Amino acid sequence: MLNAIRNNPLLLTDSYNLSHYRLKCNMDWEISHMYNRKEGMILYGLREIATELLAIRITEEHVREAEQCADMQGLQFPAELFLKVVRECDGYAPIAIESLPEGTWCPAGTPFAQVRNTVEGFGELVTWWEGVLMHAYFPSACATEAFRLREYLERKRQEQGEGEGFYWRLHSFGFRGHRSLEDAYWAGTAWNLSLQGTDDFHTTLHTPGAVIGSIAALAHKVTQQYDDELACFRHAIDATADAGEKIVALVIDTYDAYRVIREYLPQLALQARERGIRIVLRPDSGDVLAQAIEIYRTAKKGGFQNETAVIIGEGMSFEQVQNYDAELERQGVPLAFVSYGIGSGFYQHLNRDTYGWAMKTAYSNGKERMKFSMEPLKRSIPGEVKITNINGRLVAMAAEEAKAAGEQGLYETIYTHDGIGMPQLLKAGPAHWMEVRGRVQAAIGQTEAKQKAIELSEGIQNRIEAIAQQYL
């Protein structure tokens, strides 16, 4: 079942695509663009999703199975089209996918990817896997969310006059809250592009060049083993020191959080000082912010600020982080004293509409095409394009216009197959991930300079005007 979801790539499409082969009047040549129509974003994940899918060789067995599945839905599968892929194109889709380099900031409305067929007559394949390619909205949205979190940290770090240790204030607690391992993979690796603290252990394998780390920590299941809660905390400090580590988190709400703060904290902080350890108290229920503030005041009264800290992981999101920080500042608590573990609040609000992902036809049946919607947000760009960087601004240019100007454009071809032999593709992996991280890191702190929307060249504007005159 689940382990077979990628066995047949022909099934990874929307059912209505099965009818387009006979509903279209021409499939000779087609071009489509992928857009983030609503807001700017960091592009991430498309390359791996596309190349892993299209590297699967299509066989006649795939076609026959797809025919049977179509029959079960009362539909007809375009077997003729895909048998031609098998027999004339060595089993690989004769298309090309160009995209902006991942890690690029894509202003709203950017055609960040362009897909075309490379062999005449296979235009329908351009959008056959549209649904799968759209799944890259999730890693891109997660990368953008993590990027915004890092930019927030950078801004606050400068305001507070703190060092680079301030970046460790945000910690990923997301693994257990994900809907699938695939979601956990994308969110975890996206987090590591911009942020450093993480409990997503699995991501160490996928992002070996990341600057990430975690700490020893109690869980309720550990504290509950002890008849004496204080003895548990004391053992945690000693065991951490004996292991050669320097920090341990103590969850404080197994029984009475305020007893821990008011009675145990001074004793534990003194022991931590003696053992060269820092204890991070984790309030996990009730008014966690009020508890954090009281922890700081208790530590300050005893002179234990260097030995203690707080991490809050209850119901945290980016919005909650900002709200809590504002209150901490009002209460005179240094932000560096309080960290946050962010779980489902990091990603669960994200969907395809968050950044307005869509795929639209730009060329079909011998002409440039566009969706000229009554809603400007949903309009697309006609014809083949090149994305160029002009004076630090991303500009979408007509392909012939870019050629005349000597502009090569920023697209890189992540997959192409001309119908003969093996396809050429740019695989993802640790080296690629590090390149993406480099682009993301270079953009941090440039919030005000970020381009809000893609700029359209004069040539593209003329194309749009011509289509408007024709159809409106």
BAMARDO-512237 format. One record per residue (C-alpha): x, z, y; residue number from 1. Coordinates in steps of 0.001 Angstrom, whole numbers, plus 500000, padded with zeros to 6 digits. Last residue first. Layout:
<rec east="X" up="Z" north="Y" seq="NUM"/>
...
//
This chain:
<rec east="488290" up="476181" north="541238" seq="472"/>
<rec east="489682" up="474024" north="538461" seq="471"/>
<rec east="491866" up="471357" north="540011" seq="470"/>
<rec east="492678" up="472999" north="543320" seq="469"/>
<rec east="493608" up="476230" north="541567" seq="468"/>
<rec east="495834" up="474326" north="539164" seq="467"/>
<rec east="497680" up="472703" north="542064" seq="466"/>
<rec east="498000" up="476052" north="543858" seq="465"/>
<rec east="499495" up="477644" north="540772" seq="464"/>
<rec east="502070" up="474887" north="540434" seq="463"/>
<rec east="502967" up="475157" north="544131" seq="462"/>
<rec east="503489" up="478894" north="543733" seq="461"/>
<rec east="505742" up="478182" north="540783" seq="460"/>
<rec east="507901" up="475802" north="542820" seq="459"/>
<rec east="508034" up="478162" north="545770" seq="458"/>
<rec east="509467" up="480862" north="543554" seq="457"/>
<rec east="507408" up="483801" north="542382" seq="456"/>
<rec east="508599" up="487372" north="542935" seq="455"/>
<rec east="508001" up="489947" north="540238" seq="454"/>
<rec east="506374" up="493187" north="541369" seq="453"/>
<rec east="507536" up="496710" north="542265" seq="452"/>
<rec east="511271" up="496114" north="542635" seq="451"/>
<rec east="513212" up="499318" north="542313" seq="450"/>
<rec east="515302" up="500304" north="545323" seq="449"/>
<rec east="513537" up="503625" north="545783" seq="448"/>
<rec east="514071" up="504602" north="542171" seq="447"/>
<rec east="517767" up="503729" north="541948" seq="446"/>
<rec east="518827" up="507073" north="540501" seq="445"/>
<rec east="519087" up="505777" north="536969" seq="444"/>
<rec east="519561" up="501999" north="536794" seq="443"/>
<rec east="523083" up="502094" north="535353" seq="442"/>
<rec east="521916" up="504477" north="532625" seq="441"/>
<rec east="519246" up="502018" north="531519" seq="440"/>
<rec east="521671" up="499105" north="531381" seq="439"/>
<rec east="524223" up="501119" north="529395" seq="438"/>
<rec east="521533" up="502416" north="527046" seq="437"/>
<rec east="520525" up="498856" north="526223" seq="436"/>
<rec east="524134" up="497952" north="525431" seq="435"/>
<rec east="524376" up="501075" north="523254" seq="434"/>
<rec east="521244" up="500036" north="521379" seq="433"/>
<rec east="522766" up="496606" north="520726" seq="432"/>
<rec east="525833" up="498230" north="519179" seq="431"/>
<rec east="523671" up="500611" north="517127" seq="430"/>
<rec east="521471" up="497829" north="515725" seq="429"/>
<rec east="519304" up="494913" north="516757" seq="428"/>
<rec east="519808" up="491441" north="515402" seq="427"/>
<rec east="520241" up="488441" north="517640" seq="426"/>
<rec east="518843" up="485530" north="515686" seq="425"/>
<rec east="519724" up="482068" north="514501" seq="424"/>
<rec east="517424" up="480724" north="511819" seq="423"/>
<rec east="518721" up="479486" north="508456" seq="422"/>
<rec east="518625" up="475887" north="507329" seq="421"/>
<rec east="516763" up="473216" north="509261" seq="420"/>
<rec east="513505" up="473611" north="511206" seq="419"/>
<rec east="515075" up="474174" north="514604" seq="418"/>
<rec east="515002" up="477951" north="514315" seq="417"/>
<rec east="515465" up="480315" north="517224" seq="416"/>
<rec east="515372" up="484072" north="517695" seq="415"/>
<rec east="516768" up="486428" north="520370" seq="414"/>
<rec east="517504" up="483711" north="522917" seq="413"/>
<rec east="518716" up="485451" north="526069" seq="412"/>
<rec east="516834" up="485057" north="529328" seq="411"/>
<rec east="518646" up="485822" north="532572" seq="410"/>
<rec east="518553" up="482431" north="534275" seq="409"/>
<rec east="521021" up="479577" north="534215" seq="408"/>
<rec east="520532" up="478824" north="537927" seq="407"/>
<rec east="522179" up="475628" north="539148" seq="406"/>
<rec east="519550" up="475134" north="541848" seq="405"/>
<rec east="518263" up="471932" north="540246" seq="404"/>
<rec east="518111" up="473724" north="536903" seq="403"/>
<rec east="516159" up="476616" north="538410" seq="402"/>
<rec east="513591" up="474217" north="539876" seq="401"/>
<rec east="513302" up="472393" north="536568" seq="400"/>
<rec east="512582" up="475677" north="534806" seq="399"/>
<rec east="510060" up="476844" north="537404" seq="398"/>
<rec east="511354" up="480081" north="538870" seq="397"/>
<rec east="510407" up="483712" north="538292" seq="396"/>
<rec east="512409" up="485891" north="540692" seq="395"/>
<rec east="513993" up="489264" north="539997" seq="394"/>
<rec east="515477" up="490742" north="543177" seq="393"/>
<rec east="519087" up="491880" north="543591" seq="392"/>
<rec east="519986" up="489114" north="546001" seq="391"/>
<rec east="518492" up="486508" north="543682" seq="390"/>
<rec east="518362" up="487465" north="540019" seq="389"/>
<rec east="516752" up="484738" north="537959" seq="388"/>
<rec east="513964" up="484531" north="535400" seq="387"/>
<rec east="513520" up="480988" north="534153" seq="386"/>
<rec east="510128" up="479452" north="533569" seq="385"/>
<rec east="508332" up="476845" north="531486" seq="384"/>
<rec east="504845" up="476110" north="532742" seq="383"/>
<rec east="502052" up="478095" north="534337" seq="382"/>
<rec east="502270" up="481776" north="535324" seq="381"/>
<rec east="499473" up="484172" north="534348" seq="380"/>
<rec east="496604" up="485754" north="536224" seq="379"/>
<rec east="495282" up="489075" north="534932" seq="378"/>
<rec east="496222" up="491225" north="537926" seq="377"/>
<rec east="494639" up="488666" north="540254" seq="376"/>
<rec east="491143" up="489360" north="538796" seq="375"/>
<rec east="489000" up="486229" north="539154" seq="374"/>
<rec east="491325" up="484893" north="536490" seq="373"/>
<rec east="493449" up="481781" north="536707" seq="372"/>
<rec east="494806" up="481926" north="533152" seq="371"/>
<rec east="497509" up="479325" north="533179" seq="370"/>
<rec east="498367" up="475922" north="531748" seq="369"/>
<rec east="501085" up="473312" north="532245" seq="368"/>
<rec east="500095" up="470112" north="530504" seq="367"/>
<rec east="500749" up="468096" north="527345" seq="366"/>
<rec east="498221" up="469823" north="525094" seq="365"/>
<rec east="499689" up="473263" north="525844" seq="364"/>
<rec east="502022" up="474940" north="528331" seq="363"/>
<rec east="501886" up="478444" north="529848" seq="362"/>
<rec east="499698" up="480228" north="527289" seq="361"/>
<rec east="499343" up="483960" north="527809" seq="360"/>
<rec east="500636" up="487104" north="526071" seq="359"/>
<rec east="499568" up="490483" north="527458" seq="358"/>
<rec east="500921" up="493944" north="528191" seq="357"/>
<rec east="499275" up="495829" north="531057" seq="356"/>
<rec east="501780" up="498636" north="531535" seq="355"/>
<rec east="499529" up="501436" north="530317" seq="354"/>
<rec east="497138" up="498869" north="528826" seq="353"/>
<rec east="499027" up="498633" north="525539" seq="352"/>
<rec east="498827" up="502396" north="525053" seq="351"/>
<rec east="500678" up="505527" north="526174" seq="350"/>
<rec east="498864" up="508868" north="526521" seq="349"/>
<rec east="500378" up="510105" north="523268" seq="348"/>
<rec east="503995" up="509641" north="524389" seq="347"/>
<rec east="505694" up="512542" north="526114" seq="346"/>
<rec east="502787" up="514973" north="525968" seq="345"/>
<rec east="503085" up="514858" north="522187" seq="344"/>
<rec east="506257" up="516933" north="522306" seq="343"/>
<rec east="508283" up="518022" north="525307" seq="342"/>
<rec east="510473" up="521101" north="524981" seq="341"/>
<rec east="511160" up="522385" north="528461" seq="340"/>
<rec east="514071" up="524208" north="530082" seq="339"/>
<rec east="514073" up="527154" north="532479" seq="338"/>
<rec east="517141" up="528794" north="534055" seq="337"/>
<rec east="518340" up="525517" north="535604" seq="336"/>
<rec east="515180" up="525498" north="537710" seq="335"/>
<rec east="516353" up="528606" north="539554" seq="334"/>
<rec east="513392" up="531034" north="539832" seq="333"/>
<rec east="512416" up="531812" north="543428" seq="332"/>
<rec east="508686" up="532114" north="542742" seq="331"/>
<rec east="507825" up="529016" north="544775" seq="330"/>
<rec east="510571" up="527119" north="542987" seq="329"/>
<rec east="509200" up="528208" north="539633" seq="328"/>
<rec east="505742" up="527062" north="540733" seq="327"/>
<rec east="506985" up="523575" north="541603" seq="326"/>
<rec east="508905" up="523419" north="538339" seq="325"/>
<rec east="505758" up="524253" north="536387" seq="324"/>
<rec east="503788" up="521455" north="538046" seq="323"/>
<rec east="506582" up="518930" north="537529" seq="322"/>
<rec east="506995" up="519833" north="533878" seq="321"/>
<rec east="503209" up="519733" north="533430" seq="320"/>
<rec east="503068" up="516172" north="534727" seq="319"/>
<rec east="505873" up="515083" north="532418" seq="318"/>
<rec east="504089" up="516687" north="529480" seq="317"/>
<rec east="504278" up="520116" north="527855" seq="316"/>
<rec east="501558" up="521733" north="525792" seq="315"/>
<rec east="503698" up="524715" north="524711" seq="314"/>
<rec east="507410" up="523997" north="524607" seq="313"/>
<rec east="508836" up="526335" north="527210" seq="312"/>
<rec east="512561" up="527090" north="527024" seq="311"/>
<rec east="514005" up="530110" north="528786" seq="310"/>
<rec east="517506" up="531346" north="529598" seq="309"/>
<rec east="519690" up="534360" north="528985" seq="308"/>
<rec east="523363" up="535375" north="528895" seq="307"/>
<rec east="524383" up="534099" north="532322" seq="306"/>
<rec east="521304" up="535603" north="533999" seq="305"/>
<rec east="522006" up="539022" north="532449" seq="304"/>
<rec east="522509" up="541150" north="535565" seq="303"/>
<rec east="519937" up="543697" north="534425" seq="302"/>
<rec east="517496" up="542994" north="537247" seq="301"/>
<rec east="518222" up="539269" north="536985" seq="300"/>
<rec east="517376" up="539226" north="533268" seq="299"/>
<rec east="514099" up="541066" north="533859" seq="298"/>
<rec east="513215" up="538755" north="536742" seq="297"/>
<rec east="514041" up="535657" north="534712" seq="296"/>
<rec east="512039" up="536817" north="531715" seq="295"/>
<rec east="509117" up="537658" north="534029" seq="294"/>
<rec east="509114" up="534104" north="535367" seq="293"/>
<rec east="509157" up="532665" north="531852" seq="292"/>
<rec east="506290" up="534934" north="530815" seq="291"/>
<rec east="504207" up="533754" north="533765" seq="290"/>
<rec east="504956" up="530158" north="532737" seq="289"/>
<rec east="503981" up="530827" north="529128" seq="288"/>
<rec east="500562" up="532210" north="530001" seq="287"/>
<rec east="499445" up="532680" north="526396" seq="286"/>
<rec east="501417" up="531093" north="523591" seq="285"/>
<rec east="504935" up="529855" north="522800" seq="284"/>
<rec east="507336" up="531814" north="524974" seq="283"/>
<rec east="510827" up="530685" north="523941" seq="282"/>
<rec east="513750" up="532901" north="524907" seq="281"/>
<rec east="517114" up="531180" north="525072" seq="280"/>
<rec east="519959" up="533482" north="524110" seq="279"/>
<rec east="523512" up="532725" north="525193" seq="278"/>
<rec east="526317" up="533888" north="522911" seq="277"/>
<rec east="529793" up="535282" north="523531" seq="276"/>
<rec east="529283" up="538067" north="520994" seq="275"/>
<rec east="529456" up="540933" north="523519" seq="274"/>
<rec east="527331" up="539044" north="526025" seq="273"/>
<rec east="524731" up="538301" north="523343" seq="272"/>
<rec east="524617" up="541981" north="522417" seq="271"/>
<rec east="523977" up="542868" north="526064" seq="270"/>
<rec east="521291" up="540189" north="526306" seq="269"/>
<rec east="519631" up="541499" north="523166" seq="268"/>
<rec east="519426" up="545058" north="524463" seq="267"/>
<rec east="518124" up="544003" north="527889" seq="266"/>
<rec east="515594" up="541604" north="526277" seq="265"/>
<rec east="514129" up="543984" north="523708" seq="264"/>
<rec east="511914" up="546261" north="525796" seq="263"/>
<rec east="510389" up="544266" north="528662" seq="262"/>
<rec east="510659" up="540671" north="527416" seq="261"/>
<rec east="510207" up="541351" north="523706" seq="260"/>
<rec east="507348" up="543755" north="524418" seq="259"/>
<rec east="505803" up="541070" north="526626" seq="258"/>
<rec east="505833" up="538516" north="523807" seq="257"/>
<rec east="503948" up="540733" north="521371" seq="256"/>
<rec east="503764" up="539545" north="517749" seq="255"/>
<rec east="505171" up="536141" north="516832" seq="254"/>
<rec east="505274" up="535406" north="520555" seq="253"/>
<rec east="509017" up="535606" north="521266" seq="252"/>
<rec east="510656" up="532501" north="519748" seq="251"/>
<rec east="514393" up="533104" north="520025" seq="250"/>
<rec east="516626" up="530124" north="520824" seq="249"/>
<rec east="520324" up="530312" north="519962" seq="248"/>
<rec east="523458" up="529363" north="521895" seq="247"/>
<rec east="527235" up="529429" north="521409" seq="246"/>
<rec east="527945" up="528215" north="517883" seq="245"/>
<rec east="530905" up="529352" north="515792" seq="244"/>
<rec east="528781" up="530111" north="512734" seq="243"/>
<rec east="529588" up="533826" north="513112" seq="242"/>
<rec east="528263" up="533694" north="516679" seq="241"/>
<rec east="525004" up="532154" north="515518" seq="240"/>
<rec east="524653" up="534660" north="512673" seq="239"/>
<rec east="525275" up="537555" north="515073" seq="238"/>
<rec east="522657" up="536417" north="517574" seq="237"/>
<rec east="520092" up="535599" north="514890" seq="236"/>
<rec east="520725" up="538960" north="513211" seq="235"/>
<rec east="519911" up="540785" north="516431" seq="234"/>
<rec east="516716" up="538779" north="516863" seq="233"/>
<rec east="515584" up="539515" north="513309" seq="232"/>
<rec east="516413" up="543211" north="513701" seq="231"/>
<rec east="514220" up="543261" north="516803" seq="230"/>
<rec east="511332" up="541849" north="514779" seq="229"/>
<rec east="511571" up="544641" north="512177" seq="228"/>
<rec east="509749" up="543922" north="508913" seq="227"/>
<rec east="511545" up="540589" north="508841" seq="226"/>
<rec east="510368" up="537455" north="507056" seq="225"/>
<rec east="507876" up="536780" north="509882" seq="224"/>
<rec east="510757" up="536037" north="512261" seq="223"/>
<rec east="511886" up="533141" north="510072" seq="222"/>
<rec east="508445" up="531547" north="509660" seq="221"/>
<rec east="507856" up="531941" north="513404" seq="220"/>
<rec east="510806" up="529662" north="514047" seq="219"/>
<rec east="514211" up="530777" north="515275" seq="218"/>
<rec east="516575" up="528318" north="516896" seq="217"/>
<rec east="520041" up="526850" north="516561" seq="216"/>
<rec east="520713" up="524249" north="519216" seq="215"/>
<rec east="520361" up="520515" north="519821" seq="214"/>
<rec east="522446" up="517576" north="520979" seq="213"/>
<rec east="522479" up="514103" north="522419" seq="212"/>
<rec east="524866" up="511720" north="524163" seq="211"/>
<rec east="523986" up="508635" north="522127" seq="210"/>
<rec east="526606" up="506494" north="520428" seq="209"/>
<rec east="525259" up="507103" north="516919" seq="208"/>
<rec east="521763" up="505937" north="517909" seq="207"/>
<rec east="520026" up="505119" north="514610" seq="206"/>
<rec east="521545" up="507857" north="512450" seq="205"/>
<rec east="521338" up="510544" north="515141" seq="204"/>
<rec east="517695" up="509541" north="515590" seq="203"/>
<rec east="516669" up="511306" north="512373" seq="202"/>
<rec east="517326" up="514739" north="513897" seq="201"/>
<rec east="514601" up="514403" north="516511" seq="200"/>
<rec east="515135" up="517938" north="517868" seq="199"/>
<rec east="516438" up="516497" north="521103" seq="198"/>
<rec east="518279" up="517332" north="524318" seq="197"/>
<rec east="520033" up="514367" north="525879" seq="196"/>
<rec east="517788" up="512046" north="527843" seq="195"/>
<rec east="517949" up="508437" north="529023" seq="194"/>
<rec east="518429" up="506104" north="526058" seq="193"/>
<rec east="517940" up="508991" north="523636" seq="192"/>
<rec east="514233" up="509182" north="524462" seq="191"/>
<rec east="513807" up="505523" north="523465" seq="190"/>
<rec east="515441" up="506268" north="520097" seq="189"/>
<rec east="512995" up="509108" north="519498" seq="188"/>
<rec east="509907" up="507256" north="520717" seq="187"/>
<rec east="510681" up="504191" north="518631" seq="186"/>
<rec east="511620" up="506015" north="515443" seq="185"/>
<rec east="508769" up="508523" north="515724" seq="184"/>
<rec east="506303" up="505667" north="516178" seq="183"/>
<rec east="507673" up="504055" north="513023" seq="182"/>
<rec east="507545" up="507373" north="511197" seq="181"/>
<rec east="503841" up="507533" north="511953" seq="180"/>
<rec east="501243" up="509198" north="514196" seq="179"/>
<rec east="503818" up="511325" north="515946" seq="178"/>
<rec east="503335" up="515027" north="516600" seq="177"/>
<rec east="505932" up="516290" north="514141" seq="176"/>
<rec east="508788" up="514414" north="515781" seq="175"/>
<rec east="508049" up="515115" north="519452" seq="174"/>
<rec east="509959" up="518276" north="520371" seq="173"/>
<rec east="512336" up="516326" north="522620" seq="172"/>
<rec east="514311" up="518510" north="525020" seq="171"/>
<rec east="514363" up="518449" north="528808" seq="170"/>
<rec east="516605" up="520880" north="530683" seq="169"/>
<rec east="519751" up="519328" north="529183" seq="168"/>
<rec east="520301" up="517156" north="532262" seq="167"/>
<rec east="521024" up="520299" north="534319" seq="166"/>
<rec east="524306" up="520670" north="532448" seq="165"/>
<rec east="525526" up="517820" north="534639" seq="164"/>
<rec east="526050" up="520173" north="537573" seq="163"/>
<rec east="523495" up="521744" north="539896" seq="162"/>
<rec east="523081" up="521452" north="543676" seq="161"/>
<rec east="519379" up="522228" north="543413" seq="160"/>
<rec east="518253" up="519112" north="545305" seq="159"/>
<rec east="520785" up="516973" north="543452" seq="158"/>
<rec east="519656" up="518245" north="540086" seq="157"/>
<rec east="516031" up="517798" north="541113" seq="156"/>
<rec east="516514" up="514103" north="541806" seq="155"/>
<rec east="518520" up="513538" north="538643" seq="154"/>
<rec east="515988" up="515410" north="536521" seq="153"/>
<rec east="513184" up="513295" north="537940" seq="152"/>
<rec east="515184" up="510149" north="537213" seq="151"/>
<rec east="515624" up="511356" north="533644" seq="150"/>
<rec east="511879" up="511901" north="533232" seq="149"/>
<rec east="511186" up="508450" north="534660" seq="148"/>
<rec east="513617" up="506906" north="532180" seq="147"/>
<rec east="511988" up="508793" north="529311" seq="146"/>
<rec east="508612" up="507344" north="530337" seq="145"/>
<rec east="510071" up="503850" north="530631" seq="144"/>
<rec east="511720" up="504044" north="527209" seq="143"/>
<rec east="508450" up="505312" north="525739" seq="142"/>
<rec east="506515" up="502459" north="527349" seq="141"/>
<rec east="509017" up="499909" north="526050" seq="140"/>
<rec east="508970" up="501444" north="522571" seq="139"/>
<rec east="505157" up="501276" north="522611" seq="138"/>
<rec east="504642" up="497865" north="524248" seq="137"/>
<rec east="506779" up="496392" north="521474" seq="136"/>
<rec east="503607" up="496315" north="519378" seq="135"/>
<rec east="502626" up="493222" north="521365" seq="134"/>
<rec east="505079" up="491213" north="519251" seq="133"/>
<rec east="503037" up="492130" north="516178" seq="132"/>
<rec east="499760" up="490999" north="517750" seq="131"/>
<rec east="501263" up="487770" north="519073" seq="130"/>
<rec east="502466" up="486784" north="515592" seq="129"/>
<rec east="500534" up="483479" north="515481" seq="128"/>
<rec east="501081" up="482893" north="519210" seq="127"/>
<rec east="503882" up="480320" north="519129" seq="126"/>
<rec east="502985" up="479347" north="515565" seq="125"/>
<rec east="500065" up="477263" north="516849" seq="124"/>
<rec east="502510" up="474891" north="518530" seq="123"/>
<rec east="503934" up="473699" north="515217" seq="122"/>
<rec east="503297" up="469989" north="515634" seq="121"/>
<rec east="506668" up="469063" north="517098" seq="120"/>
<rec east="509548" up="471298" north="516085" seq="119"/>
<rec east="511053" up="473896" north="518425" seq="118"/>
<rec east="507911" up="475882" north="519209" seq="117"/>
<rec east="507969" up="478028" north="522313" seq="116"/>
<rec east="508029" up="481737" north="523243" seq="115"/>
<rec east="509001" up="483212" north="526629" seq="114"/>
<rec east="509664" up="486903" north="527160" seq="113"/>
<rec east="509820" up="489144" north="530242" seq="112"/>
<rec east="507219" up="487091" north="532073" seq="111"/>
<rec east="507309" up="489700" north="534855" seq="110"/>
<rec east="503988" up="490639" north="536418" seq="109"/>
<rec east="504974" up="494186" north="537321" seq="108"/>
<rec east="508740" up="494530" north="537773" seq="107"/>
<rec east="510905" up="494442" north="534629" seq="106"/>
<rec east="513796" up="496941" north="534683" seq="105"/>
<rec east="516216" up="495622" north="532069" seq="104"/>
<rec east="517123" up="497864" north="529130" seq="103"/>
<rec east="516596" up="494960" north="526786" seq="102"/>
<rec east="518038" up="491697" north="528015" seq="101"/>
<rec east="515205" up="489456" north="529238" seq="100"/>
<rec east="513591" up="487561" north="526437" seq="99"/>
<rec east="513720" up="484176" north="524767" seq="98"/>
<rec east="511882" up="483477" north="521545" seq="97"/>
<rec east="512289" up="480129" north="519805" seq="96"/>
<rec east="509971" up="478637" north="517190" seq="95"/>
<rec east="510274" up="476746" north="513922" seq="94"/>
<rec east="509053" up="479640" north="511708" seq="93"/>
<rec east="511283" up="479901" north="508664" seq="92"/>
<rec east="510444" up="478682" north="505168" seq="91"/>
<rec east="513040" up="475924" north="504894" seq="90"/>
<rec east="511386" up="474009" north="507753" seq="89"/>
<rec east="509800" up="471043" north="505953" seq="88"/>
<rec east="508501" up="472530" north="502717" seq="87"/>
<rec east="507785" up="476140" north="503655" seq="86"/>
<rec east="506808" up="475493" north="507285" seq="85"/>
<rec east="504732" up="472505" north="506125" seq="84"/>
<rec east="503019" up="474827" north="503645" seq="83"/>
<rec east="502277" up="476998" north="506658" seq="82"/>
<rec east="500305" up="474362" north="508532" seq="81"/>
<rec east="498466" up="473068" north="505463" seq="80"/>
<rec east="497420" up="476597" north="504486" seq="79"/>
<rec east="495434" up="477124" north="507687" seq="78"/>
<rec east="493383" up="479966" north="506091" seq="77"/>
<rec east="489628" up="479511" north="505845" seq="76"/>
<rec east="487349" up="482460" north="506562" seq="75"/>
<rec east="484693" up="484486" north="504727" seq="74"/>
<rec east="486743" up="487656" north="505040" seq="73"/>
<rec east="487668" up="487735" north="501332" seq="72"/>
<rec east="488411" up="484012" north="501579" seq="71"/>
<rec east="491036" up="484769" north="504219" seq="70"/>
<rec east="492726" up="487232" north="501875" seq="69"/>
<rec east="492836" up="484635" north="499096" seq="68"/>
<rec east="494304" up="482014" north="501424" seq="67"/>
<rec east="496909" up="484544" north="502631" seq="66"/>
<rec east="497949" up="485136" north="499025" seq="65"/>
<rec east="498362" up="481417" north="498496" seq="64"/>
<rec east="500457" up="481059" north="501660" seq="63"/>
<rec east="502720" up="483978" north="500813" seq="62"/>
<rec east="503239" up="482567" north="497313" seq="61"/>
<rec east="504195" up="479246" north="498906" seq="60"/>
<rec east="507034" up="481103" north="500602" seq="59"/>
<rec east="507883" up="482296" north="504119" seq="58"/>
<rec east="511385" up="483669" north="504617" seq="57"/>
<rec east="511408" up="487015" north="506417" seq="56"/>
<rec east="513885" up="486910" north="509333" seq="55"/>
<rec east="510888" up="486390" north="511621" seq="54"/>
<rec east="509644" up="489949" north="511230" seq="53"/>
<rec east="512938" up="491802" north="511634" seq="52"/>
<rec east="513847" up="489479" north="514505" seq="51"/>
<rec east="510682" up="490066" north="516507" seq="50"/>
<rec east="510437" up="493849" north="516128" seq="49"/>
<rec east="514149" up="494344" north="516754" seq="48"/>
<rec east="514216" up="492196" north="519880" seq="47"/>
<rec east="510972" up="493574" north="521286" seq="46"/>
<rec east="512121" up="497206" north="521136" seq="45"/>
<rec east="512874" up="497955" north="524787" seq="44"/>
<rec east="511962" up="496539" north="528198" seq="43"/>
<rec east="512010" up="499210" north="530942" seq="42"/>
<rec east="508835" up="499040" north="532995" seq="41"/>
<rec east="507175" up="497936" north="536234" seq="40"/>
<rec east="503413" up="498183" north="536359" seq="39"/>
<rec east="500192" up="496278" north="535623" seq="38"/>
<rec east="500933" up="492818" north="534237" seq="37"/>
<rec east="503715" up="493593" north="531788" seq="36"/>
<rec east="503931" up="490013" north="530563" seq="35"/>
<rec east="504657" up="487860" north="527496" seq="34"/>
<rec east="504796" up="484137" north="528111" seq="33"/>
<rec east="503577" up="481246" north="525987" seq="32"/>
<rec east="504841" up="477710" north="525446" seq="31"/>
<rec east="503226" up="475010" north="523295" seq="30"/>
<rec east="504101" up="471628" north="521896" seq="29"/>
<rec east="502315" up="469365" north="519415" seq="28"/>
<rec east="499314" up="471570" north="518638" seq="27"/>
<rec east="496568" up="469427" north="520135" seq="26"/>
<rec east="492766" up="469587" north="520081" seq="25"/>
<rec east="492576" up="473231" north="519122" seq="24"/>
<rec east="489653" up="474517" north="517053" seq="23"/>
<rec east="491137" up="473456" north="513696" seq="22"/>
<rec east="494358" up="475465" north="513875" seq="21"/>
<rec east="492600" up="478066" north="516000" seq="20"/>
<rec east="490445" up="479240" north="513088" seq="19"/>
<rec east="492982" up="481501" north="511357" seq="18"/>
<rec east="493965" up="482989" north="514716" seq="17"/>
<rec east="490591" up="484772" north="514818" seq="16"/>
<rec east="491751" up="487056" north="512012" seq="15"/>
<rec east="494473" up="488636" north="514108" seq="14"/>
<rec east="497988" up="488308" north="512690" seq="13"/>
<rec east="500349" up="490019" north="510291" seq="12"/>
<rec east="498947" up="488376" north="507168" seq="11"/>
<rec east="501419" up="485502" north="507341" seq="10"/>
<rec east="504323" up="487967" north="507293" seq="9"/>
<rec east="503634" up="488890" north="503637" seq="8"/>
<rec east="505623" up="491859" north="502355" seq="7"/>
<rec east="505535" up="493640" north="505701" seq="6"/>
<rec east="502693" up="496062" north="504900" seq="5"/>
<rec east="503920" up="496607" north="501337" seq="4"/>
<rec east="505275" up="500161" north="501591" seq="3"/>
<rec east="501956" up="501283" north="503015" seq="2"/>
<rec east="500000" up="500000" north="500000" seq="1"/>
//
